[in-house]
Amino acid sequence: MADNVPNLTGQRSITDSNGVATKEMRLWSLQITSRAVILGSGSPESIVEARIGREYSDIDGTTGSIKYFKKLDNIDGDKSRGWILM
């Protein structure tokens, strides 16, 4: 099992000498947050802007109306449209 532990030497710092997040850290943070499930109340259609592939959970939803998926990038230039109920 110990053989599967990656070599941890030479890792990059997440902040620079001034305590500011490095470019790599900022990019990683953007990638992670762009994949997180969006939580909200009610349908996201025409309200929540997102990229294709994002998921949205209605915290007040009932069975069959809780999880949405962003299927279309935008409709008529509106990035808050294009959600489908899963």
PDB file with SEQRES, HELIX, SHEET and CRYST1 records, atoms N, CA, C and O in Angstrom:
SEQRES   1 A   86  MET ALA ASP ASN VAL PRO ASN LEU THR GLY GLN ARG SER          
SEQRES   2 A   86  ILE THR ASP SER ASN GLY VAL ALA THR LYS GLU MET ARG          
SEQRES   3 A   86  LEU TRP SER LEU GLN ILE THR SER ARG ALA VAL ILE LEU          
SEQRES   4 A   86  GLY SER GLY SER PRO GLU SER ILE VAL GLU ALA ARG ILE          
SEQRES   5 A   86  GLY ARG GLU TYR SER ASP ILE ASP GLY THR THR GLY SER          
SEQRES   6 A   86  ILE LYS TYR PHE LYS LYS LEU ASP ASN ILE ASP GLY ASP          
SEQRES   7 A   86  LYS SER ARG GLY TRP ILE LEU MET                              
HELIX    1 AA1 ALA A    2  ASN A    4  5                                   3    
HELIX    2 AA2 LYS A   23  THR A   33  1                                  11    
SHEET    1 AA1 4 ILE A  38  GLY A  40  0                                        
SHEET    2 AA1 4 GLU A  55  ASP A  58  1                                        
SHEET    3 AA1 4 LYS A  67  LYS A  70 -1                                        
SHEET    4 AA1 4 TRP A  83  LEU A  85 -1                                        
CRYST1    1.000    1.000    1.000  90.00  90.00  90.00 P 1           1          
ATOM      1  N   MET A   1       0.818  -1.189   0.000  1.00  0.00           N  
ATOM      2  CA  MET A   1       0.000   0.000   0.000  1.00  0.00           C  
ATOM      3  C   MET A   1       0.861   1.253   0.000  1.00  0.00           C  
ATOM      4  O   MET A   1       0.556   2.207  -0.715  1.00  0.00           O  
ATOM      5  N   ALA A   2       1.912   1.269   0.773  1.00  0.00           N  
ATOM      6  CA  ALA A   2       2.782   2.443   0.837  1.00  0.00           C  
ATOM      7  C   ALA A   2       3.441   2.723  -0.499  1.00  0.00           C  
ATOM      8  O   ALA A   2       3.844   3.856  -0.761  1.00  0.00           O  
ATOM      9  N   ASP A   3       3.561   1.704  -1.359  1.00  0.00           N  
ATOM     10  CA  ASP A   3       4.167   1.900  -2.673  1.00  0.00           C  
ATOM     11  C   ASP A   3       3.283   2.760  -3.585  1.00  0.00           C  
ATOM     12  O   ASP A   3       3.768   3.301  -4.579  1.00  0.00           O  
ATOM     13  N   ASN A   4       2.003   2.889  -3.259  1.00  0.00           N  
ATOM     14  CA  ASN A   4       1.086   3.661  -4.089  1.00  0.00           C  
ATOM     15  C   ASN A   4       1.048   5.146  -3.741  1.00  0.00           C  
ATOM     16  O   ASN A   4       0.360   5.919  -4.408  1.00  0.00           O  
ATOM     17  N   VAL A   5       1.778   5.552  -2.708  1.00  0.00           N  
ATOM     18  CA  VAL A   5       1.798   6.956  -2.301  1.00  0.00           C  
ATOM     19  C   VAL A   5       2.689   7.723  -3.271  1.00  0.00           C  
ATOM     20  O   VAL A   5       3.852   7.361  -3.453  1.00  0.00           O  
ATOM     21  N   PRO A   6       2.162   8.782  -3.901  1.00  0.00           N  
ATOM     22  CA  PRO A   6       2.976   9.536  -4.852  1.00  0.00           C  
ATOM     23  C   PRO A   6       4.101  10.288  -4.162  1.00  0.00           C  
ATOM     24  O   PRO A   6       4.023  10.588  -2.970  1.00  0.00           O  
ATOM     25  N   ASN A   7       5.135  10.587  -4.912  1.00  0.00           N  
ATOM     26  CA  ASN A   7       6.263  11.352  -4.407  1.00  0.00           C  
ATOM     27  C   ASN A   7       5.789  12.787  -4.181  1.00  0.00           C  
ATOM     28  O   ASN A   7       5.354  13.443  -5.128  1.00  0.00           O  
ATOM     29  N   LEU A   8       5.862  13.278  -2.968  1.00  0.00           N  
ATOM     30  CA  LEU A   8       5.338  14.589  -2.625  1.00  0.00           C  
ATOM     31  C   LEU A   8       6.379  15.700  -2.683  1.00  0.00           C  
ATOM     32  O   LEU A   8       6.061  16.857  -2.408  1.00  0.00           O  
ATOM     33  N   THR A   9       7.602  15.369  -3.033  1.00  0.00           N  
ATOM     34  CA  THR A   9       8.628  16.413  -3.109  1.00  0.00           C  
ATOM     35  C   THR A   9       8.457  17.198  -4.399  1.00  0.00           C  
ATOM     36  O   THR A   9       8.022  16.654  -5.414  1.00  0.00           O  
ATOM     37  N   GLY A  10       8.800  18.476  -4.355  1.00  0.00           N  
ATOM     38  CA  GLY A  10       8.748  19.309  -5.543  1.00  0.00           C  
ATOM     39  C   GLY A  10       7.353  19.812  -5.893  1.00  0.00           C  
ATOM     40  O   GLY A  10       7.126  20.260  -7.017  1.00  0.00           O  
ATOM     41  N   GLN A  11       6.427  19.746  -4.960  1.00  0.00           N  
ATOM     42  CA  GLN A  11       5.090  20.256  -5.238  1.00  0.00           C  
ATOM     43  C   GLN A  11       5.128  21.771  -5.380  1.00  0.00           C  
ATOM     44  O   GLN A  11       5.996  22.443  -4.824  1.00  0.00           O  
ATOM     45  N   ARG A  12       4.174  22.289  -6.132  1.00  0.00           N  
ATOM     46  CA  ARG A  12       4.091  23.729  -6.323  1.00  0.00           C  
ATOM     47  C   ARG A  12       3.324  24.360  -5.171  1.00  0.00           C  
ATOM     48  O   ARG A  12       2.396  23.774  -4.613  1.00  0.00           O  
ATOM     49  N   SER A  13       3.739  25.560  -4.839  1.00  0.00           N  
ATOM     50  CA  SER A  13       3.063  26.314  -3.787  1.00  0.00           C  
ATOM     51  C   SER A  13       1.746  26.859  -4.322  1.00  0.00           C  
ATOM     52  O   SER A  13       1.626  27.142  -5.514  1.00  0.00           O  
ATOM     53  N   ILE A  14       0.760  27.006  -3.447  1.00  0.00           N  
ATOM     54  CA  ILE A  14      -0.528  27.552  -3.884  1.00  0.00           C  
ATOM     55  C   ILE A  14      -0.577  29.068  -3.734  1.00  0.00           C  
ATOM     56  O   ILE A  14      -1.503  29.713  -4.226  1.00  0.00           O  
ATOM     57  N   THR A  15       0.414  29.634  -3.060  1.00  0.00           N  
ATOM     58  CA  THR A  15       0.498  31.090  -2.937  1.00  0.00           C  
ATOM     59  C   THR A  15       1.916  31.541  -3.271  1.00  0.00           C  
ATOM     60  O   THR A  15       2.871  30.770  -3.176  1.00  0.00           O  
ATOM     61  N   ASP A  16       2.028  32.804  -3.664  1.00  0.00           N  
ATOM     62  CA  ASP A  16       3.356  33.351  -3.931  1.00  0.00           C  
ATOM     63  C   ASP A  16       3.935  33.932  -2.636  1.00  0.00           C  
ATOM     64  O   ASP A  16       3.349  33.775  -1.565  1.00  0.00           O  
ATOM     65  N   SER A  17       5.056  34.586  -2.737  1.00  0.00           N  
ATOM     66  CA  SER A  17       5.721  35.119  -1.536  1.00  0.00           C  
ATOM     67  C   SER A  17       4.912  36.214  -0.839  1.00  0.00           C  
ATOM     68  O   SER A  17       5.164  36.526   0.325  1.00  0.00           O  
ATOM     69  N   ASN A  18       3.945  36.795  -1.546  1.00  0.00           N  
ATOM     70  CA  ASN A  18       3.082  37.818  -0.950  1.00  0.00           C  
ATOM     71  C   ASN A  18       1.783  37.246  -0.387  1.00  0.00           C  
ATOM     72  O   ASN A  18       0.938  37.991   0.110  1.00  0.00           O  
ATOM     73  N   GLY A  19       1.624  35.939  -0.464  1.00  0.00           N  
ATOM     74  CA  GLY A  19       0.416  35.303   0.038  1.00  0.00           C  
ATOM     75  C   GLY A  19      -0.743  35.320  -0.947  1.00  0.00           C  
ATOM     76  O   GLY A  19      -1.875  35.006  -0.581  1.00  0.00           O  
ATOM     77  N   VAL A  20      -0.469  35.684  -2.192  1.00  0.00           N  
ATOM     78  CA  VAL A  20      -1.491  35.738  -3.233  1.00  0.00           C  
ATOM     79  C   VAL A  20      -1.525  34.395  -3.954  1.00  0.00           C  
ATOM     80  O   VAL A  20      -0.481  33.805  -4.230  1.00  0.00           O  
ATOM     81  N   ALA A  21      -2.734  33.915  -4.258  1.00  0.00           N  
ATOM     82  CA  ALA A  21      -2.870  32.639  -4.950  1.00  0.00           C  
ATOM     83  C   ALA A  21      -2.126  32.668  -6.280  1.00  0.00           C  
ATOM     84  O   ALA A  21      -2.193  33.648  -7.022  1.00  0.00           O  
ATOM     85  N   THR A  22      -1.418  31.581  -6.569  1.00  0.00           N  
ATOM     86  CA  THR A  22      -0.684  31.479  -7.830  1.00  0.00           C  
ATOM     87  C   THR A  22      -1.655  31.276  -8.990  1.00  0.00           C  
ATOM     88  O   THR A  22      -2.823  30.943  -8.790  1.00  0.00           O  
ATOM     89  N   LYS A  23      -1.157  31.480 -10.189  1.00  0.00           N  
ATOM     90  CA  LYS A  23      -1.977  31.296 -11.388  1.00  0.00           C  
ATOM     91  C   LYS A  23      -2.522  29.870 -11.436  1.00  0.00           C  
ATOM     92  O   LYS A  23      -3.696  29.670 -11.749  1.00  0.00           O  
ATOM     93  N   GLU A  24      -1.693  28.888 -11.134  1.00  0.00           N  
ATOM     94  CA  GLU A  24      -2.114  27.492 -11.140  1.00  0.00           C  
ATOM     95  C   GLU A  24      -3.235  27.245 -10.135  1.00  0.00           C  
ATOM     96  O   GLU A  24      -4.182  26.515 -10.427  1.00  0.00           O  
ATOM     97  N   MET A  25      -3.131  27.851  -8.956  1.00  0.00           N  
ATOM     98  CA  MET A  25      -4.159  27.688  -7.928  1.00  0.00           C  
ATOM     99  C   MET A  25      -5.468  28.330  -8.366  1.00  0.00           C  
ATOM    100  O   MET A  25      -6.538  27.757  -8.159  1.00  0.00           O  
ATOM    101  N   ARG A  26      -5.394  29.513  -8.970  1.00  0.00           N  
ATOM    102  CA  ARG A  26      -6.610  30.180  -9.442  1.00  0.00           C  
ATOM    103  C   ARG A  26      -7.295  29.360 -10.530  1.00  0.00           C  
ATOM    104  O   ARG A  26      -8.518  29.220 -10.522  1.00  0.00           O  
ATOM    105  N   LEU A  27      -6.515  28.818 -11.467  1.00  0.00           N  
ATOM    106  CA  LEU A  27      -7.079  27.994 -12.535  1.00  0.00           C  
ATOM    107  C   LEU A  27      -7.719  26.726 -11.966  1.00  0.00           C  
ATOM    108  O   LEU A  27      -8.811  26.341 -12.383  1.00  0.00           O  
ATOM    109  N   TRP A  28      -7.045  26.082 -11.021  1.00  0.00           N  
ATOM    110  CA  TRP A  28      -7.575  24.869 -10.403  1.00  0.00           C  
ATOM    111  C   TRP A  28      -8.885  25.180  -9.680  1.00  0.00           C  
ATOM    112  O   TRP A  28      -9.851  24.423  -9.783  1.00  0.00           O  
ATOM    113  N   SER A  29      -8.914  26.295  -8.948  1.00  0.00           N  
ATOM    114  CA  SER A  29     -10.131  26.685  -8.232  1.00  0.00           C  
ATOM    115  C   SER A  29     -11.292  26.920  -9.188  1.00  0.00           C  
ATOM    116  O   SER A  29     -12.419  26.514  -8.905  1.00  0.00           O  
ATOM    117  N   LEU A  30     -11.031  27.568 -10.311  1.00  0.00           N  
ATOM    118  CA  LEU A  30     -12.071  27.798 -11.309  1.00  0.00           C  
ATOM    119  C   LEU A  30     -12.591  26.486 -11.884  1.00  0.00           C  
ATOM    120  O   LEU A  30     -13.794  26.327 -12.090  1.00  0.00           O  
ATOM    121  N   GLN A  31     -11.680  25.543 -12.143  1.00  0.00           N  
ATOM    122  CA  GLN A  31     -12.087  24.251 -12.687  1.00  0.00           C  
ATOM    123  C   GLN A  31     -12.964  23.487 -11.705  1.00  0.00           C  
ATOM    124  O   GLN A  31     -13.966  22.891 -12.099  1.00  0.00           O  
ATOM    125  N   ILE A  32     -12.599  23.502 -10.448  1.00  0.00           N  
ATOM    126  CA  ILE A  32     -13.373  22.792  -9.430  1.00  0.00           C  
ATOM    127  C   ILE A  32     -14.741  23.429  -9.234  1.00  0.00           C  
ATOM    128  O   ILE A  32     -15.751  22.727  -9.210  1.00  0.00           O  
ATOM    129  N   THR A  33     -14.784  24.736  -9.095  1.00  0.00           N  
ATOM    130  CA  THR A  33     -16.068  25.399  -8.851  1.00  0.00           C  
ATOM    131  C   THR A  33     -16.986  25.340 -10.064  1.00  0.00           C  
ATOM    132  O   THR A  33     -18.207  25.385  -9.915  1.00  0.00           O  
ATOM    133  N   SER A  34     -16.419  25.241 -11.256  1.00  0.00           N  
ATOM    134  CA  SER A  34     -17.268  25.157 -12.446  1.00  0.00           C  
ATOM    135  C   SER A  34     -17.937  23.794 -12.571  1.00  0.00           C  
ATOM    136  O   SER A  34     -18.825  23.617 -13.406  1.00  0.00           O  
ATOM    137  N   ARG A  35     -17.528  22.838 -11.761  1.00  0.00           N  
ATOM    138  CA  ARG A  35     -18.124  21.504 -11.784  1.00  0.00           C  
ATOM    139  C   ARG A  35     -19.046  21.241 -10.594  1.00  0.00           C  
ATOM    140  O   ARG A  35     -19.712  20.207 -10.539  1.00  0.00           O  
ATOM    141  N   ALA A  36     -19.083  22.158  -9.661  1.00  0.00           N  
ATOM    142  CA  ALA A  36     -19.903  21.963  -8.464  1.00  0.00           C  
ATOM    143  C   ALA A  36     -21.386  22.077  -8.795  1.00  0.00           C  
ATOM    144  O   ALA A  36     -21.775  22.808  -9.706  1.00  0.00           O  
ATOM    145  N   VAL A  37     -22.197  21.357  -8.057  1.00  0.00           N  
ATOM    146  CA  VAL A  37     -23.645  21.428  -8.232  1.00  0.00           C  
ATOM    147  C   VAL A  37     -24.132  22.770  -7.691  1.00  0.00           C  
ATOM    148  O   VAL A  37     -23.734  23.196  -6.607  1.00  0.00           O  
ATOM    149  N   ILE A  38     -24.990  23.424  -8.454  1.00  0.00           N  
ATOM    150  CA  ILE A  38     -25.573  24.692  -8.036  1.00  0.00           C  
ATOM    151  C   ILE A  38     -26.813  24.375  -7.200  1.00  0.00           C  
ATOM    152  O   ILE A  38     -27.649  23.570  -7.612  1.00  0.00           O  
ATOM    153  N   LEU A  39     -26.934  24.991  -6.050  1.00  0.00           N  
ATOM    154  CA  LEU A  39     -28.103  24.809  -5.203  1.00  0.00           C  
ATOM    155  C   LEU A  39     -28.953  26.071  -5.245  1.00  0.00           C  
ATOM    156  O   LEU A  39     -28.433  27.187  -5.231  1.00  0.00           O  
ATOM    157  N   GLY A  40     -30.266  25.878  -5.297  1.00  0.00           N  
ATOM    158  CA  GLY A  40     -31.154  27.026  -5.320  1.00  0.00           C  
ATOM    159  C   GLY A  40     -32.573  26.612  -4.988  1.00  0.00           C  
ATOM    160  O   GLY A  40     -32.849  25.440  -4.732  1.00  0.00           O  
ATOM    161  N   SER A  41     -33.454  27.569  -4.995  1.00  0.00           N  
ATOM    162  CA  SER A  41     -34.849  27.335  -4.674  1.00  0.00           C  
ATOM    163  C   SER A  41     -35.691  27.586  -5.920  1.00  0.00           C  
ATOM    164  O   SER A  41     -35.705  28.696  -6.451  1.00  0.00           O  
ATOM    165  N   GLY A  42     -36.386  26.562  -6.382  1.00  0.00           N  
ATOM    166  CA  GLY A  42     -37.190  26.681  -7.590  1.00  0.00           C  
ATOM    167  C   GLY A  42     -36.416  26.297  -8.832  1.00  0.00           C  
ATOM    168  O   GLY A  42     -35.251  25.906  -8.756  1.00  0.00           O  
ATOM    169  N   SER A  43     -37.061  26.409  -9.959  1.00  0.00           N  
ATOM    170  CA  SER A  43     -36.453  26.076 -11.246  1.00  0.00           C  
ATOM    171  C   SER A  43     -35.376  27.095 -11.615  1.00  0.00           C  
ATOM    172  O   SER A  43     -35.533  28.288 -11.353  1.00  0.00           O  
ATOM    173  N   PRO A  44     -34.270  26.624 -12.228  1.00  0.00           N  
ATOM    174  CA  PRO A  44     -33.225  27.554 -12.652  1.00  0.00           C  
ATOM    175  C   PRO A  44     -33.535  28.222 -13.996  1.00  0.00           C  
ATOM    176  O   PRO A  44     -32.876  29.194 -14.367  1.00  0.00           O  
ATOM    177  N   GLU A  45     -34.528  27.711 -14.724  1.00  0.00           N  
ATOM    178  CA  GLU A  45     -34.822  28.213 -16.066  1.00  0.00           C  
ATOM    179  C   GLU A  45     -35.104  29.713 -16.056  1.00  0.00           C  
ATOM    180  O   GLU A  45     -35.947  30.203 -15.305  1.00  0.00           O  
ATOM    181  N   SER A  46     -34.385  30.414 -16.899  1.00  0.00           N  
ATOM    182  CA  SER A  46     -34.471  31.878 -17.064  1.00  0.00           C  
ATOM    183  C   SER A  46     -33.999  32.653 -15.840  1.00  0.00           C  
ATOM    184  O   SER A  46     -34.248  33.855 -15.738  1.00  0.00           O  
ATOM    185  N   ILE A  47     -33.320  31.980 -14.906  1.00  0.00           N  
ATOM    186  CA  ILE A  47     -32.831  32.651 -13.696  1.00  0.00           C  
ATOM    187  C   ILE A  47     -31.332  32.448 -13.500  1.00  0.00           C  
ATOM    188  O   ILE A  47     -30.602  33.401 -13.231  1.00  0.00           O  
ATOM    189  N   VAL A  48     -30.865  31.178 -13.638  1.00  0.00           N  
ATOM    190  CA  VAL A  48     -29.479  30.830 -13.334  1.00  0.00           C  
ATOM    191  C   VAL A  48     -28.677  30.651 -14.621  1.00  0.00           C  
ATOM    192  O   VAL A  48     -29.000  29.790 -15.439  1.00  0.00           O  
ATOM    193  N   GLU A  49     -27.622  31.471 -14.805  1.00  0.00           N  
ATOM    194  CA  GLU A  49     -26.736  31.316 -15.947  1.00  0.00           C  
ATOM    195  C   GLU A  49     -25.713  30.232 -15.643  1.00  0.00           C  
ATOM    196  O   GLU A  49     -25.179  30.159 -14.536  1.00  0.00           O  
ATOM    197  N   ALA A  50     -25.444  29.381 -16.647  1.00  0.00           N  
ATOM    198  CA  ALA A  50     -24.458  28.325 -16.474  1.00  0.00           C  
ATOM    199  C   ALA A  50     -24.013  27.805 -17.829  1.00  0.00           C  
ATOM    200  O   ALA A  50     -24.654  28.054 -18.850  1.00  0.00           O  
ATOM    201  N   ARG A  51     -22.907  27.080 -17.821  1.00  0.00           N  
ATOM    202  CA  ARG A  51     -22.410  26.429 -19.034  1.00  0.00           C  
ATOM    203  C   ARG A  51     -23.066  25.062 -19.184  1.00  0.00           C  
ATOM    204  O   ARG A  51     -23.600  24.506 -18.224  1.00  0.00           O  
ATOM    205  N   ILE A  52     -23.019  24.535 -20.388  1.00  0.00           N  
ATOM    206  CA  ILE A  52     -23.551  23.198 -20.653  1.00  0.00           C  
ATOM    207  C   ILE A  52     -22.893  22.194 -19.702  1.00  0.00           C  
ATOM    208  O   ILE A  52     -21.687  22.250 -19.459  1.00  0.00           O  
ATOM    209  N   GLY A  53     -23.697  21.283 -19.173  1.00  0.00           N  
ATOM    210  CA  GLY A  53     -23.182  20.235 -18.307  1.00  0.00           C  
ATOM    211  C   GLY A  53     -23.319  20.493 -16.823  1.00  0.00           C  
ATOM    212  O   GLY A  53     -23.132  19.574 -16.025  1.00  0.00           O  
ATOM    213  N   ARG A  54     -23.641  21.718 -16.424  1.00  0.00           N  
ATOM    214  CA  ARG A  54     -23.798  22.020 -15.005  1.00  0.00           C  
ATOM    215  C   ARG A  54     -25.054  21.364 -14.466  1.00  0.00           C  
ATOM    216  O   ARG A  54     -26.023  21.148 -15.194  1.00  0.00           O  
ATOM    217  N   GLU A  55     -25.022  21.055 -13.193  1.00  0.00           N  
ATOM    218  CA  GLU A  55     -26.184  20.485 -12.513  1.00  0.00           C  
ATOM    219  C   GLU A  55     -26.716  21.498 -11.509  1.00  0.00           C  
ATOM    220  O   GLU A  55     -25.966  22.295 -10.945  1.00  0.00           O  
ATOM    221  N   TYR A  56     -28.024  21.450 -11.301  1.00  0.00           N  
ATOM    222  CA  TYR A  56     -28.693  22.338 -10.366  1.00  0.00           C  
ATOM    223  C   TYR A  56     -29.650  21.501  -9.538  1.00  0.00           C  
ATOM    224  O   TYR A  56     -30.386  20.676 -10.079  1.00  0.00           O  
ATOM    225  N   SER A  57     -29.643  21.708  -8.246  1.00  0.00           N  
ATOM    226  CA  SER A  57     -30.578  21.016  -7.356  1.00  0.00           C  
ATOM    227  C   SER A  57     -31.483  22.033  -6.682  1.00  0.00           C  
ATOM    228  O   SER A  57     -31.020  23.011  -6.094  1.00  0.00           O  
ATOM    229  N   ASP A  58     -32.789  21.781  -6.780  1.00  0.00           N  
ATOM    230  CA  ASP A  58     -33.790  22.629  -6.142  1.00  0.00           C  
ATOM    231  C   ASP A  58     -33.941  22.154  -4.704  1.00  0.00           C  
ATOM    232  O   ASP A  58     -34.450  21.060  -4.463  1.00  0.00           O  
ATOM    233  N   ILE A  59     -33.506  22.961  -3.753  1.00  0.00           N  
ATOM    234  CA  ILE A  59     -33.537  22.548  -2.344  1.00  0.00           C  
ATOM    235  C   ILE A  59     -34.955  22.492  -1.786  1.00  0.00           C  
ATOM    236  O   ILE A  59     -35.183  21.907  -0.727  1.00  0.00           O  
ATOM    237  N   ASP A  60     -35.912  23.100  -2.496  1.00  0.00           N  
ATOM    238  CA  ASP A  60     -37.301  23.060  -2.061  1.00  0.00           C  
ATOM    239  C   ASP A  60     -38.152  22.130  -2.910  1.00  0.00           C  
ATOM    240  O   ASP A  60     -39.369  22.066  -2.739  1.00  0.00           O  
ATOM    241  N   GLY A  61     -37.515  21.410  -3.824  1.00  0.00           N  
ATOM    242  CA  GLY A  61     -38.242  20.568  -4.772  1.00  0.00           C  
ATOM    243  C   GLY A  61     -38.881  19.343  -4.143  1.00  0.00           C  
ATOM    244  O   GLY A  61     -38.574  18.960  -3.014  1.00  0.00           O  
ATOM    245  N   THR A  62     -39.768  18.749  -4.902  1.00  0.00           N  
ATOM    246  CA  THR A  62     -40.420  17.508  -4.496  1.00  0.00           C  
ATOM    247  C   THR A  62     -39.984  16.405  -5.453  1.00  0.00           C  
ATOM    248  O   THR A  62     -39.304  16.671  -6.443  1.00  0.00           O  
ATOM    249  N   THR A  63     -40.370  15.183  -5.162  1.00  0.00           N  
ATOM    250  CA  THR A  63     -39.992  14.054  -5.993  1.00  0.00           C  
ATOM    251  C   THR A  63     -40.272  14.349  -7.463  1.00  0.00           C  
ATOM    252  O   THR A  63     -41.380  14.741  -7.828  1.00  0.00           O  
ATOM    253  N   GLY A  64     -39.259  14.155  -8.298  1.00  0.00           N  
ATOM    254  CA  GLY A  64     -39.406  14.377  -9.725  1.00  0.00           C  
ATOM    255  C   GLY A  64     -39.143  15.796 -10.179  1.00  0.00           C  
ATOM    256  O   GLY A  64     -39.175  16.073 -11.378  1.00  0.00           O  
ATOM    257  N   SER A  65     -38.888  16.690  -9.264  1.00  0.00           N  
ATOM    258  CA  SER A  65     -38.610  18.081  -9.667  1.00  0.00           C  
ATOM    259  C   SER A  65     -37.475  18.683  -8.841  1.00  0.00           C  
ATOM    260  O   SER A  65     -37.553  19.814  -8.362  1.00  0.00           O  
ATOM    261  N   ILE A  66     -36.428  17.891  -8.694  1.00  0.00           N  
ATOM    262  CA  ILE A  66     -35.313  18.341  -7.865  1.00  0.00           C  
ATOM    263  C   ILE A  66     -34.052  18.618  -8.680  1.00  0.00           C  
ATOM    264  O   ILE A  66     -33.390  19.632  -8.461  1.00  0.00           O  
ATOM    265  N   LYS A  67     -33.713  17.739  -9.610  1.00  0.00           N  
ATOM    266  CA  LYS A  67     -32.439  17.840 -10.312  1.00  0.00           C  
ATOM    267  C   LYS A  67     -32.626  18.322 -11.749  1.00  0.00           C  
ATOM    268  O   LYS A  67     -33.435  17.786 -12.506  1.00  0.00           O  
ATOM    269  N   TYR A  68     -31.848  19.354 -12.102  1.00  0.00           N  
ATOM    270  CA  TYR A  68     -31.867  19.922 -13.443  1.00  0.00           C  
ATOM    271  C   TYR A  68     -30.475  19.800 -14.057  1.00  0.00           C  
ATOM    272  O   TYR A  68     -29.471  19.742 -13.347  1.00  0.00           O  
ATOM    273  N   PHE A  69     -30.435  19.762 -15.384  1.00  0.00           N  
ATOM    274  CA  PHE A  69     -29.189  19.646 -16.131  1.00  0.00           C  
ATOM    275  C   PHE A  69     -29.187  20.711 -17.217  1.00  0.00           C  
ATOM    276  O   PHE A  69     -30.182  20.890 -17.920  1.00  0.00           O  
ATOM    277  N   LYS A  70     -28.081  21.411 -17.352  1.00  0.00           N  
ATOM    278  CA  LYS A  70     -27.972  22.449 -18.387  1.00  0.00           C  
ATOM    279  C   LYS A  70     -27.623  21.770 -19.702  1.00  0.00           C  
ATOM    280  O   LYS A  70     -26.485  21.348 -19.908  1.00  0.00           O  
ATOM    281  N   LYS A  71     -28.600  21.667 -20.588  1.00  0.00           N  
ATOM    282  CA  LYS A  71     -28.425  20.945 -21.849  1.00  0.00           C  
ATOM    283  C   LYS A  71     -28.025  21.851 -23.004  1.00  0.00           C  
ATOM    284  O   LYS A  71     -27.220  21.455 -23.847  1.00  0.00           O  
ATOM    285  N   LEU A  72     -28.569  23.052 -23.055  1.00  0.00           N  
ATOM    286  CA  LEU A  72     -28.275  23.975 -24.143  1.00  0.00           C  
ATOM    287  C   LEU A  72     -27.502  25.169 -23.612  1.00  0.00           C  
ATOM    288  O   LEU A  72     -27.787  25.665 -22.522  1.00  0.00           O  
ATOM    289  N   ASP A  73     -26.516  25.634 -24.388  1.00  0.00           N  
ATOM    290  CA  ASP A  73     -25.675  26.737 -23.936  1.00  0.00           C  
ATOM    291  C   ASP A  73     -26.488  28.002 -23.707  1.00  0.00           C  
ATOM    292  O   ASP A  73     -26.342  28.663 -22.678  1.00  0.00           O  
ATOM    293  N   ASN A  74     -27.329  28.331 -24.650  1.00  0.00           N  
ATOM    294  CA  ASN A  74     -28.205  29.490 -24.497  1.00  0.00           C  
ATOM    295  C   ASN A  74     -29.316  29.406 -25.525  1.00  0.00           C  
ATOM    296  O   ASN A  74     -29.199  28.702 -26.528  1.00  0.00           O  
ATOM    297  N   ILE A  75     -30.369  30.112 -25.274  1.00  0.00           N  
ATOM    298  CA  ILE A  75     -31.486  30.182 -26.200  1.00  0.00           C  
ATOM    299  C   ILE A  75     -31.702  31.656 -26.502  1.00  0.00           C  
ATOM    300  O   ILE A  75     -31.974  32.452 -25.604  1.00  0.00           O  
ATOM    301  N   ASP A  76     -31.580  32.006 -27.763  1.00  0.00           N  
ATOM    302  CA  ASP A  76     -31.712  33.410 -28.186  1.00  0.00           C  
ATOM    303  C   ASP A  76     -30.764  34.326 -27.411  1.00  0.00           C  
ATOM    304  O   ASP A  76     -31.120  35.457 -27.080  1.00  0.00           O  
ATOM    305  N   GLY A  77     -29.548  33.832 -27.121  1.00  0.00           N  
ATOM    306  CA  GLY A  77     -28.550  34.640 -26.424  1.00  0.00           C  
ATOM    307  C   GLY A  77     -28.702  34.685 -24.917  1.00  0.00           C  
ATOM    308  O   GLY A  77     -27.943  35.386 -24.247  1.00  0.00           O  
ATOM    309  N   ASP A  78     -29.658  33.961 -24.369  1.00  0.00           N  
ATOM    310  CA  ASP A  78     -29.910  33.960 -22.918  1.00  0.00           C  
ATOM    311  C   ASP A  78     -29.278  32.724 -22.288  1.00  0.00           C  
ATOM    312  O   ASP A  78     -29.771  31.611 -22.468  1.00  0.00           O  
ATOM    313  N   LYS A  79     -28.179  32.922 -21.544  1.00  0.00           N  
ATOM    314  CA  LYS A  79     -27.462  31.805 -20.923  1.00  0.00           C  
ATOM    315  C   LYS A  79     -28.169  31.228 -19.705  1.00  0.00           C  
ATOM    316  O   LYS A  79     -27.725  30.223 -19.151  1.00  0.00           O  
ATOM    317  N   SER A  80     -29.261  31.852 -19.284  1.00  0.00           N  
ATOM    318  CA  SER A  80     -30.013  31.321 -18.145  1.00  0.00           C  
ATOM    319  C   SER A  80     -31.104  30.352 -18.613  1.00  0.00           C  
ATOM    320  O   SER A  80     -31.845  29.803 -17.798  1.00  0.00           O  
ATOM    321  N   ARG A  81     -31.196  30.150 -19.918  1.00  0.00           N  
ATOM    322  CA  ARG A  81     -32.185  29.216 -20.457  1.00  0.00           C  
ATOM    323  C   ARG A  81     -31.470  27.967 -20.963  1.00  0.00           C  
ATOM    324  O   ARG A  81     -30.262  27.994 -21.202  1.00  0.00           O  
ATOM    325  N   GLY A  82     -32.214  26.872 -21.125  1.00  0.00           N  
ATOM    326  CA  GLY A  82     -31.627  25.644 -21.632  1.00  0.00           C  
ATOM    327  C   GLY A  82     -31.504  24.545 -20.584  1.00  0.00           C  
ATOM    328  O   GLY A  82     -30.814  23.551 -20.808  1.00  0.00           O  
ATOM    329  N   TRP A  83     -32.167  24.714 -19.439  1.00  0.00           N  
ATOM    330  CA  TRP A  83     -32.156  23.708 -18.377  1.00  0.00           C  
ATOM    331  C   TRP A  83     -33.234  22.660 -18.656  1.00  0.00           C  
ATOM    332  O   TRP A  83     -34.317  22.990 -19.139  1.00  0.00           O  
ATOM    333  N   ILE A  84     -32.929  21.380 -18.347  1.00  0.00           N  
ATOM    334  CA  ILE A  84     -33.942  20.337 -18.439  1.00  0.00           C  
ATOM    335  C   ILE A  84     -34.060  19.624 -17.087  1.00  0.00           C  
ATOM    336  O   ILE A  84     -33.081  19.491 -16.353  1.00  0.00           O  
ATOM    337  N   LEU A  85     -35.246  19.182 -16.784  1.00  0.00           N  
ATOM    338  CA  LEU A  85     -35.503  18.446 -15.548  1.00  0.00           C  
ATOM    339  C   LEU A  85     -35.087  17.003 -15.763  1.00  0.00           C  
ATOM    340  O   LEU A  85     -35.428  16.397 -16.779  1.00  0.00           O  
ATOM    341  N   MET A  86     -34.352  16.453 -14.809  1.00  0.00           N  
ATOM    342  CA  MET A  86     -33.892  15.060 -14.950  1.00  0.00           C  
ATOM    343  C   MET A  86     -34.746  14.132 -14.133  1.00  0.00           C  
ATOM    344  O   MET A  86     -34.512  12.923 -14.126  1.00  0.00           O  
TER     345      MET A  86                                                      
END                                                                             
